[in-house]
């Protein structure tokens, strides 16, 4: 389920990145594929490093609560401001 969840959430990020200012970059061992996934362009520039693929399923199942719980569990982190990533 993690792989499917990852593709679904990354596609949602790509689509929402078209209408929002800023760059959102996903990288790390929990990101499917050999390269980082980049959405949008410009500032703010935030990188989300996914350390554990369980973060995708937790976010999809739990919404913002799942996102927060997976962050607390250390399954993902940011390079740059966490608030820029979430707002």
NORURBEL-V859451 format. One record per residue. N is the residue number from 1. RES is the residue in three letters. PHI is phi in degrees with one decimal (* if undefined). OMEGA is omega in whole degrees, 0 to 359 (none if undefined). Layout:
n:N res:RES phi:PHI omega:OMEGA
n:N res:RES phi:PHI omega:OMEGA
//
This chain:
n:1 res:UNK phi:* omega:183
n:2 res:UNK phi:-60.1 omega:181
n:3 res:UNK phi:-65.4 omega:178
n:4 res:UNK phi:-64.0 omega:178
n:5 res:UNK phi:-60.7 omega:180
n:6 res:UNK phi:-61.3 omega:181
n:7 res:UNK phi:-62.7 omega:179
n:8 res:UNK phi:-64.6 omega:181
n:9 res:UNK phi:-67.8 omega:177
n:10 res:UNK phi:-66.5 omega:177
n:11 res:UNK phi:-65.3 omega:175
n:12 res:UNK phi:-61.0 omega:178
n:13 res:UNK phi:-64.4 omega:178
n:14 res:UNK phi:-60.8 omega:182
n:15 res:UNK phi:-65.9 omega:180
n:16 res:UNK phi:-72.0 omega:179
n:17 res:UNK phi:-67.5 omega:179
n:18 res:UNK phi:-67.8 omega:186
n:19 res:UNK phi:-102.7 omega:185
n:20 res:UNK phi:-117.7 omega:174
n:21 res:UNK phi:-72.3 omega:175
n:22 res:UNK phi:109.3 omega:180
n:23 res:UNK phi:-115.4 omega:177
n:24 res:UNK phi:-121.7 omega:184
n:25 res:UNK phi:-115.8 omega:176
n:26 res:UNK phi:-109.5 omega:178
n:27 res:UNK phi:-148.9 omega:179
n:28 res:UNK phi:114.6 omega:184
n:29 res:UNK phi:-67.7 omega:179
n:30 res:UNK phi:-86.9 omega:180
n:31 res:UNK phi:-93.9 omega:180
n:32 res:UNK phi:-67.7 omega:178
n:33 res:UNK phi:96.6 omega:185
n:34 res:UNK phi:-83.0 omega:185
n:35 res:UNK phi:-122.9 omega:173
n:36 res:UNK phi:-62.4 omega:176
n:37 res:UNK phi:-105.1 omega:183
n:38 res:UNK phi:-118.6 omega:176
n:39 res:UNK phi:-124.1 omega:177
n:40 res:UNK phi:71.0 omega:178
n:41 res:UNK phi:-160.4 omega:178
n:42 res:UNK phi:92.0 omega:181
n:43 res:UNK phi:-99.1 omega:358
n:44 res:UNK phi:-74.0 omega:180
n:45 res:UNK phi:-110.8 omega:184
n:46 res:UNK phi:-125.8 omega:176
n:47 res:UNK phi:-111.2 omega:174
n:48 res:UNK phi:-104.1 omega:180
n:49 res:UNK phi:-101.9 omega:181
n:50 res:UNK phi:-93.6 omega:182
n:51 res:UNK phi:-87.5 omega:185
n:52 res:UNK phi:-141.1 omega:184
n:53 res:UNK phi:-64.9 omega:176
n:54 res:UNK phi:-63.6 omega:179
n:55 res:UNK phi:-59.7 omega:181
n:56 res:UNK phi:-64.1 omega:181
n:57 res:UNK phi:-64.4 omega:180
n:58 res:UNK phi:-61.9 omega:180
n:59 res:UNK phi:-69.2 omega:181
n:60 res:UNK phi:-66.3 omega:180
n:61 res:UNK phi:-73.1 omega:189
n:62 res:UNK phi:-104.9 omega:181
n:63 res:UNK phi:61.9 omega:183
n:64 res:UNK phi:-64.8 omega:177
n:65 res:UNK phi:-67.1 omega:177
n:66 res:UNK phi:-63.4 omega:177
n:67 res:UNK phi:-61.9 omega:180
n:68 res:UNK phi:-65.1 omega:180
n:69 res:UNK phi:-64.3 omega:179
n:70 res:UNK phi:-70.1 omega:175
n:71 res:UNK phi:-66.8 omega:179
n:72 res:UNK phi:-61.7 omega:179
n:73 res:UNK phi:-71.9 omega:179
n:74 res:UNK phi:84.2 omega:181
n:75 res:UNK phi:-79.5 omega:174
n:76 res:UNK phi:-151.7 omega:181
n:77 res:UNK phi:-151.7 omega:178
n:78 res:UNK phi:-124.7 omega:167
n:79 res:UNK phi:-111.9 omega:189
n:80 res:UNK phi:110.7 omega:185
n:81 res:UNK phi:-73.3 omega:175
n:82 res:UNK phi:-61.4 omega:181
n:83 res:UNK phi:-69.0 omega:176
n:84 res:UNK phi:-65.1 omega:180
n:85 res:UNK phi:-70.2 omega:187
n:86 res:UNK phi:-96.5 omega:183
n:87 res:UNK phi:-100.1 omega:none
//
